[in-house]
Amino acid sequence: MNLIKASISGIILLALIISLNIKFGAVPPLGKFFDPNAGFWANAETSEYESFELDLQGLQDEVTVYFDDRNVPHVFARNEHDLFMAQGYIVARDRLFQMEMQTYDAAGRLAEIVGPQLLDRDLNTRRLGMTYGAEKAIEAIDADQQVKEVVHAYAKGVNAYIDQLSVKDYPIEYKVLDIEPETWEPIKTAYLLKNMTRTLAGRNNDVRTSNTLQYFGEDFVETYFTQKPELNDPIIPTSREWDFVAEVPQRPDSLFVPAVSKVIDPFPVPEGIGSNNWAVSGDKTASGYPILANDPHLSLTLPSIWYEMQLTAPGYNSYGVTLQGSPAIIIGFNEQTAWGTTNVGSDVMDWYEVEFKDETMQEYRHDGDWKSTSHRIEEVKVRGDETVMDTVIYTHHGPVMEVETANEGETVYHALRWIAHEPSNDLKTFYGFNKMQNYEDYREAVGNYVAPSQNFVFADKAGDIAMWISGKLPKKWAFQGRTVSDGSDPAYDWQGWIPTDQNPHIKNPERGFVSSANQESVGPDYPYYLDDDFAPYERGRRINDQLAEMEDITPQDMQELQMDDFAYTASNFIPQMIEWTDPSGLSDLELEVIEEMADWDFMMEAEEIQPTVYQLWRNNFFKAIFNDEYNETDAELRFPSRDIIVEMIKKDPELRFVDNINTPEQETVEELATKSFKETINRLIDYYGEDTETWLWGYDIDNDIDHLAQIPGFGQQDLFSSGSAESVNATRGGNGPSWRMVVELGPEVKGWGVYPGGQSGNPGSPNYDDMVDPWRTGQLFELNFLRDDPAEYKYHIKLNPSE
């Protein structure tokens, strides 16, 4: 009996040991995770750091890294090879998991480390040609000896850190997922940069616009997508004259009519992926020197997408933020210049309807001939499951995807022409920015840039300011690629590239400032077609209105402008809606809210209820106008932007879309405004209760900063924040200013900055999220831009060449 009990106890113990060392779904191997020596306990940190020395194989000379009170590293090297090797080492030390996770995603390898639940994402990544594009990028990088050396030195630094790790030193996410770091290859930097192209230039409306054109006709498309709002204020002022002869391709006599099909949109981009930047001339500042400001809007995560640091070597002293996995400073300043970036609306992702000769898909029709396809085998490993072998077919346009049509059971094939597939060496631009001394250096650097297209703002100590819309922009006839293109007709192919000097740009405009906020790039006089889909005018117009009025500008003024919460569309929309709303049928509470809306200053402030009411009322009103028509079909249609809807409905209150086609009555805007207002109040009562103090915008804004890998407990939820998607302070729903920076270019260059996170990627560190609350409230830290080794910094790491 004792033997049986002992046997059963042994089996139970064995089962427990096995279970503690096996990962079940999202649950880590508990034995490893709770190991007091190597588990998550080993990741706890304090704010007390000790200086130390370390030998690194591959270094050519000594490097010292000083850390300030926010744990920002200041790297002092004696040559550029060691500078970038040290950068790789230090960034990996703080953000290794983030570096790897981003490149796993871009390479379509998430299922390999997580499991089958991410297989579809990986397949979509491969089918969109992300791996193909990264391979093209690393070829371009390797062809440039200077940039190749930078990327390889950076990789050596990352690997030097990885090689010294023991299991107990692994970042906690590795323990949660039960994985190990792998060698950092230079192509991972290319993957990271391609991931930014997917984020910033990975959306299109080709299918939606094609479907909308067929359902609502050309007049609808002309009114809501071609025509621009009267308050539109382009990035490059309309006063700019173009002194070149453009080579615009010939437009076909008649346009191709594609099949009505489903949208290929595996990675939808939420509103909030945008940015603001501007630079003001010294003629408008208190100091007499230019001031530059930038706040790129991206998905907010912990750890933050950015990492703050200073890089110093002979002939090189640059401060700002970098992307984990990329050498150099991406947004920042040096001793003579400053630069920043916002995303460009550019149509660089086109779908082509393709005709294949037969089911083998070996040949496709183009220019009257049958041309051969190529085939790429994508091997997708799946944790805990079999490897998936996926064959992706390529035409000369790019990878092909099968698409369902509106007719059940029918399919068509779309090939993708995308800027992400182009060979690119974009690091050459940022390397040039880090060392540039003047406008001519800036001009040379932007000429090397490919994708994603960016509005690069510039200012220097000599007094120049500039804006250059940079990237490889295809030459197109007007509105080419707005709808799905004919893959057989060469007239729809991209016809070369707009020369860099003909890209929209401006230097030292008379108005005394340059700015961009993702709105339309140029006015109608610019001869090339860029896109028809830009951010609403709201943020750009507000910035320009404010800068035009300001004089004796200080860095504090610029910081306050970055936190501006004014909602331009609300200011045009709410007074008219109140006028249309019939008060006779409103309850006492509804009348009270209407009075508060009438007194509103259109600031989207956390402590107010008006922004909450406005956001929901606007959306309900728009749905009341368009949903009956849009719901008549299962096809995905393109929806007009809010700024043009408000302008059109104010111009023509009897617009045909006001009437509900599903009712016998003829609806009016007054009825829709009143009904949608009552629906808004009822929904807010249902959700929050009748106490309007619970309706405050700071609660409703739904600002979360989630962990990069969505690990519960590693993010910050429900930030009580001001701002909105249409405000300069474009904070909403987990998206917003990912780095706020202001730089004054003299007498001595100074910078201020903050991002919503912290320097460390370790949730057990006090520097993991210590800047979230300062970011939320608009506090910027003065950036410690060092010129010499700071002897007073107590904490430092000295890196020595290994014998």
Residue pairs with C-beta under 8 A, 6 or more apart in sequence:
17 31
19 30
20 29
20 30
20 31
20 32
21 29
21 31
21 32
22 29
23 29
23 177
23 178
25 115
28 175
28 176
28 177
28 178
29 178
32 38
32 39
32 167
32 175
32 178
33 39
33 40
33 175
33 176
34 40
34 41
35 41
35 168
37 168
38 166
38 167
38 168
39 168
39 175
40 172
40 175
40 764
42 168
42 169
43 171
43 172
43 175
43 762
43 763
43 764
44 764
45 760
45 762
45 764
45 765
45 766
45 767
46 766
47 766
47 767
49 67
49 71
49 795
50 795
51 794
51 795
51 796
51 797
51 798
52 797
52 798
53 797
53 798
53 799
53 800
54 797
54 798
54 799
54 800
55 799
55 800
55 801
55 802
55 803
56 85
56 89
56 157
56 160
56 799
56 800
56 801
56 802
57 160
57 801
57 802
58 85
58 156
58 160
58 801
58 802
59 82
59 85
59 86
59 799
59 800
59 801
59 802
60 78
60 79
60 81
60 82
60 801
61 77
61 78
61 79
61 82
61 801
62 78
62 798
62 799
62 800
62 801
63 75
63 76
63 77
63 78
63 82
63 83
63 85
63 86
63 798
63 799
64 75
64 76
64 789
64 796
64 797
64 798
64 799
65 73
65 74
65 75
65 76
65 86
65 90
65 796
65 797
65 798
65 799
66 73
66 74
66 76
66 786
66 789
66 790
66 793
66 795
66 796
67 73
67 74
67 793
67 795
67 796
67 797
68 74
68 784
68 793
70 308
70 758
70 759
70 767
70 770
70 771
70 781
71 94
71 758
71 759
71 760
71 767
72 308
72 309
72 310
72 759
72 783
72 784
73 90
73 309
73 310
73 759
74 309
74 310
74 312
74 784
74 786
74 790
74 793
75 83
75 86
75 87
75 90
75 309
75 310
75 311
75 312
76 312
76 313
76 789
77 83
77 86
77 311
77 312
77 313
78 313
78 314
79 313
79 314
80 150
80 153
80 313
80 316
81 149
81 153
82 153
82 313
82 799
83 153
83 311
83 312
83 313
83 316
84 150
84 153
84 154
84 157
84 327
84 328
85 153
85 154
85 156
85 157
85 160
86 157
86 799
87 154
87 157
87 309
87 311
87 322
87 327
88 153
88 154
88 155
88 156
88 157
88 158
88 159
88 160
88 161
88 184
88 327
89 157
89 158
89 160
89 161
89 799
90 157
90 309
90 797
91 99
91 158
91 307
91 309
91 322
91 324
91 325
92 99
92 157
92 158
92 161
92 162
92 184
93 161
94 307
94 759
94 760
94 761
94 762
95 303
95 307
95 324
95 761
96 158
96 161
96 162
96 171
96 181
96 761
97 171
97 173
97 174
97 708
97 709
97 761
98 303
98 324
98 708
98 761
99 158
99 184
99 188
99 192
99 324
99 325
100 181
100 182
100 188
101 173
101 708
101 709
102 191
102 192
102 195
102 324
102 325
103 188
103 191
103 192
103 195
103 325
104 110
104 112
104 113
105 121
105 125
105 195
106 125
106 130
106 134
106 191
106 192
106 194
106 195
106 198
107 125
107 130
107 131
107 134
107 188
107 191
108 121
108 122
108 123
108 124
108 125
108 126
108 130
108 131
108 378
108 380
109 122
109 380
109 381
110 118
110 121
110 122
111 117
111 118
111 119
111 121
111 122
111 380
111 381
111 382
111 383
112 122
112 380
112 381
112 382
112 383
113 177
113 179
113 383
114 177
114 383
115 382
115 383
115 384
115 385
116 382
116 383
116 384
116 385
119 380
119 382
119 388
120 266
121 266
122 380
123 378
123 380
123 388
123 390
124 266
124 267
125 131
126 378
126 380
126 390
126 392
127 378
127 390
127 392
127 399
127 401
128 198
128 202
128 266
128 399
128 416
128 418
128 420
129 392
129 394
129 398
129 399
129 416
129 418
129 420
129 421
130 191
130 194
130 195
130 198
130 420
131 378
132 376
132 394
132 399
132 421
133 194
133 197
133 418
133 420
133 421
133 422
134 187
134 190
134 191
134 194
135 187
135 190
136 421
136 422
136 423
136 424
137 190
137 193
137 194
137 423
137 424
137 425
138 186
138 187
138 190
139 423
140 423
140 424
140 425
141 147
141 148
141 151
141 186
141 189
141 190
141 425
141 427
142 148
142 186
143 425
144 425
144 428
146 428
146 431
147 425
147 427
147 428
147 431
148 186
150 327
150 328
150 427
150 431
151 186
151 189
151 327
151 427
152 186
153 327
154 189
154 326
154 327
155 184
155 185
155 186
155 188
155 189
158 184
159 183
159 184
162 181
162 182
162 183
162 184
165 181
170 180
170 181
171 761
171 762
172 762
172 763
172 764
173 709
173 711
174 180
174 181
176 711
177 709
188 325
189 325
189 326
189 327
189 427
191 325
192 323
192 324
192 325
192 326
193 326
193 424
193 426
193 427
194 420
196 323
196 452
197 419
197 420
197 451
197 452
198 267
198 420
199 269
199 273
199 298
199 299
199 452
200 273
200 343
200 452
200 454
201 343
201 346
201 348
201 349
201 418
201 419
201 420
201 451
201 452
201 453
202 267
202 269
202 349
202 420
203 265
203 268
203 269
203 349
204 347
204 349
204 350
204 351
205 482
205 533
205 638
206 349
206 350
206 351
206 481
206 482
206 483
206 484
206 485
207 258
207 261
207 262
207 263
207 264
207 351
207 403
207 484
207 636
208 263
208 636
208 637
208 638
209 221
209 225
209 482
209 483
209 638
210 258
210 260
210 261
210 483
210 484
211 260
211 261
211 406
211 633
211 635
211 636
211 637
211 638
212 220
212 221
212 637
212 638
213 220
213 221
213 483
214 257
214 260
215 632
215 633
215 635
215 637
216 629
216 637
223 648
224 640
224 644
224 645
224 648
225 482
225 532
225 533
225 638
225 640
226 479
226 532
227 644
228 520
228 644
229 536
229 537
229 643
229 644
229 647
230 647
231 537
231 541
231 568
231 572
231 643
231 647
232 519
232 520
232 537
232 541
233 519
233 537
233 540
233 541
233 544
234 519
234 520
234 521
234 522
234 523
235 455
235 467
235 469
235 504
235 515
235 516
235 517
235 519
235 520
235 521
235 522
235 540
236 467
236 469
236 504
236 505
236 506
236 521
236 522
236 523
236 526
237 506
237 509
237 511
237 523
238 523
238 525
239 509
239 510
240 504
240 506
240 509
240 522
240 523
241 525
242 502
242 525
242 526
242 527
244 501
244 502
246 502
246 527
246 528
247 475
247 496
248 475
248 477
248 478
248 527
248 528
248 529
249 475
249 476
249 477
249 480
249 491
249 495
250 477
250 491
251 477
251 478
251 480
251 491
252 489
252 491
252 492
255 483
256 353
256 483
256 484
256 485
256 486
256 489
256 492
258 353
258 412
258 483
258 484
258 485
258 486
259 353
259 405
259 406
259 410
259 412
260 405
260 406
260 635
261 403
261 404
261 405
261 406
261 412
261 414
261 484
261 635
262 403
262 404
262 405
262 406
262 635
262 636
263 636
264 351
264 401
264 403
264 414
270 299
270 733
270 734
270 735
271 725
271 732
271 735
272 297
272 298
272 299
272 725
272 730
272 731
272 732
272 733
272 734
272 735
272 736
273 297
273 298
273 299
273 343
273 735
274 297
274 342
274 343
274 517
274 518
274 535
274 539
274 730
275 294
275 295
275 296
275 297
275 341
275 342
275 343
275 516
275 517
275 518
276 293
276 294
276 295
276 297
276 342
276 515
276 516
276 517
276 539
276 543
276 562
276 728
276 730
276 737
277 292
277 293
277 294
277 295
277 340
277 341
277 342
277 455
277 457
277 515
277 516
278 292
278 293
278 457
278 513
278 514
278 515
278 516
278 543
278 547
279 290
279 291
279 292
279 293
279 338
279 457
279 458
279 459
279 465
279 466
279 467
279 513
279 514
279 515
280 290
280 291
280 465
280 512
280 513
280 547
280 550
280 553
280 558
281 290
281 463
281 465
281 508
281 512
281 513
282 288
282 289
282 290
282 463
282 745
282 746
283 512
284 512
284 513
284 547
284 550
284 551
284 552
284 553
285 291
285 552
285 553
285 554
285 744
286 552
286 553
286 554
287 554
287 744
287 746
287 747
288 746
289 461
289 463
289 744
289 745
289 746
289 747
290 459
290 460
290 463
290 464
290 465
290 744
290 745
291 459
291 553
291 554
291 555
291 558
291 742
291 743
291 744
291 745
292 333
292 338
292 339
292 340
292 457
292 458
292 459
292 465
292 742
292 743
292 745
293 340
293 558
293 559
293 561
293 562
293 740
293 741
293 742
293 743
294 331
294 340
294 341
294 342
294 457
294 739
294 740
294 741
295 562
295 737
295 738
295 739
295 740
295 741
296 331
296 340
296 341
296 342
296 343
296 737
296 738
296 739
297 730
297 735
297 736
297 737
297 738
298 305
298 735
298 738
299 305
299 734
299 735
300 703
300 705
300 734
300 735
300 736
300 738
300 756
301 705
301 706
301 707
301 708
301 715
301 757
302 705
302 706
302 707
302 708
302 714
302 715
302 716
302 757
302 763
302 768
302 769
303 324
303 708
303 757
303 758
303 760
303 761
303 768
304 738
304 739
304 755
304 756
304 757
304 758
305 323
305 324
305 738
306 321
306 322
306 323
306 330
306 331
306 738
306 739
306 755
306 757
307 321
307 322
307 323
307 324
307 759
308 320
308 321
308 753
308 755
308 759
308 783
309 319
309 320
309 321
309 322
309 329
310 317
310 318
310 319
310 784
310 785
310 786
311 317
311 318
311 319
311 328
311 329
311 434
312 318
312 786
315 435
316 434
316 435
317 334
317 335
317 787
318 328
318 329
318 332
318 333
318 334
318 434
318 435
319 329
319 332
319 333
319 334
319 751
319 783
319 785
320 329
320 330
320 331
320 332
320 333
320 741
320 751
320 753
321 329
321 330
321 331
321 332
321 739
321 741
321 753
321 755
322 328
322 329
322 330
323 330
326 427
326 430
327 427
327 431
328 427
328 430
328 431
328 433
328 434
329 430
329 433
329 434
330 341
330 430
331 339
331 340
331 341
331 739
331 741
332 338
332 339
332 434
332 741
332 751
333 339
333 743
333 745
333 749
333 751
333 785
334 434
334 435
334 436
334 749
335 461
335 749
335 787
336 436
336 437
336 438
336 460
336 461
336 462
336 749
337 433
337 436
337 437
337 438
337 441
337 442
337 458
337 459
337 460
337 461
337 745
338 458
338 459
338 460
338 743
338 745
338 749
338 751
339 433
339 436
339 442
339 456
339 457
339 458
339 459
340 456
340 457
340 741
341 454
341 455
341 456
341 457
342 454
342 455
342 457
342 516
342 517
342 518
343 452
343 453
343 454
343 455
343 518
344 452
344 453
344 454
344 455
344 469
344 470
344 471
344 518
344 521
344 530
345 518
345 519
345 520
345 521
345 530
345 531
345 533
345 534
345 535
346 453
346 471
346 473
346 521
346 530
346 531
347 474
347 476
347 480
347 481
347 482
347 529
347 530
347 531
347 532
347 533
348 418
348 419
348 451
348 452
348 453
348 471
348 472
348 473
348 474
349 416
349 417
349 418
349 419
350 397
350 416
350 417
350 418
350 480
350 481
350 485
350 494
351 414
351 415
351 416
351 417
351 484
351 485
352 395
352 397
352 414
352 415
352 416
352 417
352 484
352 485
352 486
352 487
352 492
353 412
353 413
353 414
353 484
353 485
353 486
353 487
354 364
354 365
354 395
354 397
354 400
354 412
354 413
354 414
354 415
354 487
354 488
355 364
355 365
355 487
355 488
356 363
356 364
356 365
356 373
356 413
357 363
357 364
357 365
357 370
361 373
361 393
361 400
361 413
362 372
362 373
363 370
363 371
363 372
363 373
364 370
364 371
364 373
364 395
364 415
364 487
364 488
365 371
365 487
365 488
366 395
366 396
366 487
366 488
366 490
367 488
367 489
367 490
371 395
371 396
373 393
373 394
373 395
373 400
374 393
374 394
375 391
375 392
375 393
375 394
376 391
376 392
376 393
376 394
376 399
377 389
377 390
377 391
377 392
378 389
378 390
378 391
378 392
379 387
379 388
379 389
379 390
380 387
380 388
380 389
380 390
381 387
382 388
392 399
392 400
393 399
393 400
394 400
394 415
395 415
395 487
396 493
397 415
397 416
397 417
397 487
397 493
398 415
398 416
398 417
398 418
398 421
399 415
399 416
400 413
400 414
400 415
400 416
401 413
401 414
401 416
402 411
402 412
402 413
403 411
403 412
403 413
403 414
404 410
404 411
405 411
405 412
406 633
406 634
406 635
414 484
415 487
417 493
417 494
419 450
419 451
419 452
419 453
419 471
419 472
419 474
420 451
422 450
422 451
422 472
423 450
424 450
424 451
424 472
425 448
425 450
426 448
426 449
426 450
426 451
428 445
428 448
429 445
429 446
429 448
429 449
429 470
430 445
432 441
432 442
432 444
432 445
432 448
433 442
433 445
435 441
436 442
436 445
437 460
438 460
438 462
438 464
439 458
439 460
439 462
439 464
439 466
439 507
442 456
442 458
442 460
442 466
442 468
443 468
446 456
446 468
446 470
446 500
447 500
449 456
449 470
449 471
449 472
450 471
450 472
451 471
451 472
452 471
453 469
453 470
453 471
453 472
453 473
454 469
454 470
454 471
455 467
455 468
455 469
455 470
455 516
455 521
456 467
456 468
456 470
457 465
457 466
457 467
457 514
457 515
457 516
458 464
458 465
458 466
458 467
458 468
459 465
459 466
459 743
459 745
460 745
461 745
461 746
461 749
464 507
464 508
465 507
465 508
465 513
465 514
466 505
466 506
466 507
466 508
466 514
467 505
467 506
467 514
467 515
467 516
468 503
468 504
468 505
469 503
469 504
469 505
469 521
469 522
470 500
470 503
471 503
472 497
473 497
473 498
473 503
473 528
473 530
474 494
474 495
474 496
474 497
474 498
475 494
475 495
475 496
475 497
475 498
475 528
476 494
476 495
476 528
476 529
477 529
478 529
479 529
479 532
480 492
480 529
481 492
482 532
485 492
486 492
498 528
502 528
504 521
504 522
504 526
504 530
506 514
511 548
512 547
513 544
513 547
513 548
515 540
515 543
515 544
515 547
516 540
517 535
517 539
517 540
517 543
517 728
518 534
518 535
518 539
518 540
519 534
519 535
519 536
519 537
519 539
519 540
519 541
520 534
520 537
521 530
521 531
521 534
522 530
536 569
536 641
536 642
536 643
536 726
537 568
537 643
538 567
538 568
538 569
538 643
538 726
538 727
539 568
539 726
539 727
539 728
539 730
541 568
542 564
542 566
542 568
542 727
542 728
543 561
543 728
546 561
546 564
547 561
550 557
555 742
555 744
555 750
555 752
558 742
559 740
559 742
559 752
559 778
559 780
560 778
561 728
562 728
562 729
562 737
562 740
562 742
562 778
563 722
563 723
563 728
563 729
563 778
564 727
564 728
564 729
565 603
565 604
565 605
565 722
565 723
565 724
565 727
565 728
565 729
566 602
566 603
566 604
566 727
566 728
567 602
567 603
567 604
567 611
567 614
567 724
567 726
567 727
568 602
568 643
568 726
569 618
569 642
569 643
569 646
569 726
570 600
570 602
570 604
570 611
570 614
570 618
570 726
571 602
572 646
572 647
572 650
573 614
573 618
573 646
574 597
574 600
574 602
574 614
575 598
576 650
577 617
577 621
577 673
577 677
578 594
578 597
578 598
580 653
580 669
580 670
580 672
580 673
580 674
581 594
581 670
581 673
581 674
581 677
582 670
582 674
583 591
583 594
585 674
585 678
586 594
586 674
586 677
586 678
587 681
589 681
589 685
589 690
589 692
590 677
590 678
590 681
592 692
593 609
593 613
593 681
593 692
594 677
596 609
596 610
596 613
597 610
597 613
597 614
600 608
600 610
600 614
603 611
603 722
604 611
604 697
604 722
604 723
604 724
604 726
604 727
604 729
605 611
605 697
605 722
606 696
606 697
606 698
606 701
606 720
606 721
606 722
607 696
607 697
607 698
608 696
608 697
609 692
609 693
609 695
609 696
609 697
610 697
611 697
611 700
611 701
611 724
612 684
612 695
612 696
612 697
612 699
612 700
613 680
613 681
613 684
613 695
615 700
615 724
616 680
616 683
616 684
617 676
617 677
617 680
618 642
620 676
620 679
620 680
621 672
621 673
621 676
622 642
622 645
623 676
624 660
624 672
624 675
624 676
625 645
625 649
625 655
625 657
625 658
625 672
626 639
626 657
628 660
628 661
628 662
629 657
629 661
630 637
630 639
632 661
640 648
642 726
648 655
649 655
649 658
649 669
653 668
653 669
654 668
654 669
658 667
658 668
658 669
658 672
659 666
659 667
660 667
684 695
688 694
688 695
688 699
697 722
698 720
698 721
698 722
699 718
699 720
701 719
701 721
701 722
701 723
701 724
701 731
701 732
701 733
702 718
702 732
702 733
702 734
703 718
703 719
703 720
703 721
703 731
703 732
703 733
703 734
703 736
704 715
704 716
704 717
704 718
704 719
704 733
704 734
705 715
705 716
705 717
705 719
705 734
705 756
705 757
705 769
705 772
706 715
706 734
707 713
707 714
707 715
707 763
713 763
714 763
716 769
716 772
719 772
719 776
720 776
721 731
721 776
722 729
722 731
723 729
723 730
723 731
723 732
723 736
724 730
724 731
724 732
725 732
725 735
729 736
729 737
729 778
730 736
730 737
731 737
736 756
737 756
737 775
738 755
738 756
739 753
739 754
739 755
740 753
740 754
740 755
740 775
740 780
741 751
741 752
741 753
741 780
742 751
742 752
742 753
742 780
743 749
743 750
743 751
743 752
744 750
744 751
749 785
750 782
750 783
750 785
751 782
751 783
751 785
752 780
752 781
752 782
752 783
753 780
753 781
753 783
754 771
754 774
754 775
754 779
754 780
754 781
755 771
755 775
756 771
756 772
756 775
756 776
757 768
757 769
757 771
757 772
758 765
758 766
758 767
758 768
758 769
758 770
758 771
758 772
759 767
760 767
760 768
761 768
762 768
771 781
774 780
774 781
784 790
